[in-house]
């Protein structure tokens, strides 16, 4: 092709539509870069089209730079990005074996308006990073990497830089990551495998000493917590995850508590009231004195801690109401001696609840804890009640202004409403009330946006009424506050047209003019427009908007509810054992906790216990995966994923004879009998596509 005939020469042999030489150069510049050699251009071309053998042949020569950068769509791309974008597992693995550098996350300049090139570059890199091929091959822990990418994409998607521009593309990548995580957990075959995947690289081990009585041996569920924080709702709500987490949630509960029937339900409610309310003082005292006793398992289960915490909040609200009704303050806000003692006990109860929230912040982290609005509400309510009771105590010693005392009492009334509303949070675990609460919670955003528009419309008409009737003393619309109230009364069906009838007479220099009729006509016009806009249009828009939200939420309500319920369950997995107000009393477990680290600092003993458990499980069931660590199990799951996605062929399967497995377990048993600790046996991969050295034999 000759480009020397001038800029206006028409080229028709290589394009569907005629192009001049200048246009052809512009188009060709999108796919090439001057710094690449012909061999590198050929290499990138084969990588992009998935030609595995040709690419392998080029790499075997050893003269190619595997990290060479080309140009696609006027943005720089490397070979690993091209292969990952195509989701080519074999090509990505080939490049990784040849030393391809991992991709770096794109950095966006905050506060700067992006152009198209920068936006396309970021989307291209994230598209490669989120591909299953890149996650499985280039990442040491694909699930953790998927969770981190999900959090990053959510931050990028919600940023103002991408407002109304690339949000749909990032939402597609989030869906892709969620589907990958769901596919991974779907490849698990047993509960032990699912639990290992949900625990992740946990460092928790079962101790052999008596120090294990100081804390409950619960699953860490680190990966599940990361999924919940990353808002991977489909992964969290997966049936296998729900089965495992529900088993952990119901541990140490009576075996008959899950039986169907109203009789069993009433029996369990009676059991909860008897154990967690009536006997709770004795159980708490027993735990404080003897924390290693097996009886403490009754209150140490996750669901038990959930119920005791719920009863503690209910008792505080009931006690606050009873004190206000039965022991009202005397004149000037002073209290009697009996009332002062009761109020002092309420202060202790309040401080215990605040200390409980401090424990939540320490366990969950400040970002996660304060990300929930209801936690802010709870802290505010407790502080207001603490201020109220403190003023009642010091009022007899230090003079407190009656206005301050009354103001705190009024705010306490509002806080009591918020505290009662917060109790609905405990309904999320109910199969009956939980889904409905999720729908109502999802509607809050729409309701707030509607109220902003609704309030603007109402206030606009109120200003109009006030401007017209401000000089009419006998009108309900002569004041701005009464005008707003009258319009709200109209919304609820009350007739407020009586306020439009006014007596307005203007004294002119020559005569007296009665303007009442004119004011009434303008008032009725405004009233009609307000009725049509507010009552007919706005209210129906609100109904339609909430109906649309309800219909959209109804399709995915099970996932939303299970996700919300699981977050609550996870909060109580490592929850403090004793509820308020018993949690302010230090137990022996707290005093012995620093010494428990010495019991865990003996790797030989811990290793012996792990080998004993491994041999015991192996002899009972040769196919038991419960002894595998997360690092050992992950390659197996990835190979199953490869088989499910038809990435690995039948010829790539490796079958390990069962007698080898049994012989290895017999040798392991001899090691335990001789109390010798040796290195783990050499482990072979399941399929050759992932050649991890720590993959277990199956």
Secondary structure as GFF3:
##gff-version 3
##sequence-region A 1 698
A	DSSP	beta_strand	10	11	.	.	.	ID=ss1
A	DSSP	beta_strand	19	20	.	.	.	ID=ss2
A	DSSP	alpha_helix	21	28	.	.	.	ID=ss3
A	DSSP	three_ten_helix	29	31	.	.	.	ID=ss4
A	DSSP	alpha_helix	38	48	.	.	.	ID=ss5
A	DSSP	alpha_helix	52	60	.	.	.	ID=ss6
A	DSSP	beta_strand	69	72	.	.	.	ID=ss7
A	DSSP	beta_strand	75	78	.	.	.	ID=ss8
A	DSSP	alpha_helix	79	85	.	.	.	ID=ss9
A	DSSP	alpha_helix	89	97	.	.	.	ID=ss10
A	DSSP	alpha_helix	116	129	.	.	.	ID=ss11
A	DSSP	alpha_helix	132	138	.	.	.	ID=ss12
A	DSSP	alpha_helix	142	158	.	.	.	ID=ss13
A	DSSP	three_ten_helix	160	162	.	.	.	ID=ss14
A	DSSP	alpha_helix	167	186	.	.	.	ID=ss15
A	DSSP	alpha_helix	191	199	.	.	.	ID=ss16
A	DSSP	three_ten_helix	210	214	.	.	.	ID=ss17
A	DSSP	alpha_helix	222	229	.	.	.	ID=ss18
A	DSSP	alpha_helix	233	236	.	.	.	ID=ss19
A	DSSP	alpha_helix	239	249	.	.	.	ID=ss20
A	DSSP	three_ten_helix	255	258	.	.	.	ID=ss21
A	DSSP	alpha_helix	262	273	.	.	.	ID=ss22
A	DSSP	pi_helix	274	278	.	.	.	ID=ss23
A	DSSP	alpha_helix	280	289	.	.	.	ID=ss24
A	DSSP	three_ten_helix	294	296	.	.	.	ID=ss25
A	DSSP	alpha_helix	297	300	.	.	.	ID=ss26
A	DSSP	alpha_helix	302	326	.	.	.	ID=ss27
A	DSSP	three_ten_helix	331	333	.	.	.	ID=ss28
A	DSSP	alpha_helix	337	364	.	.	.	ID=ss29
A	DSSP	alpha_helix	366	369	.	.	.	ID=ss30
A	DSSP	alpha_helix	373	394	.	.	.	ID=ss31
A	DSSP	alpha_helix	402	422	.	.	.	ID=ss32
A	DSSP	three_ten_helix	423	429	.	.	.	ID=ss33
A	DSSP	alpha_helix	434	469	.	.	.	ID=ss34
A	DSSP	alpha_helix	480	491	.	.	.	ID=ss35
A	DSSP	three_ten_helix	497	500	.	.	.	ID=ss36
A	DSSP	beta_strand	505	507	.	.	.	ID=ss37
A	DSSP	beta_strand	512	514	.	.	.	ID=ss38
A	DSSP	alpha_helix	516	530	.	.	.	ID=ss39
A	DSSP	pi_helix	531	538	.	.	.	ID=ss40
A	DSSP	alpha_helix	539	555	.	.	.	ID=ss41
A	DSSP	alpha_helix	557	571	.	.	.	ID=ss42
A	DSSP	three_ten_helix	582	584	.	.	.	ID=ss43
A	DSSP	alpha_helix	588	599	.	.	.	ID=ss44
A	DSSP	alpha_helix	603	620	.	.	.	ID=ss45
A	DSSP	alpha_helix	630	644	.	.	.	ID=ss46
A	DSSP	three_ten_helix	650	652	.	.	.	ID=ss47
A	DSSP	alpha_helix	658	673	.	.	.	ID=ss48
###
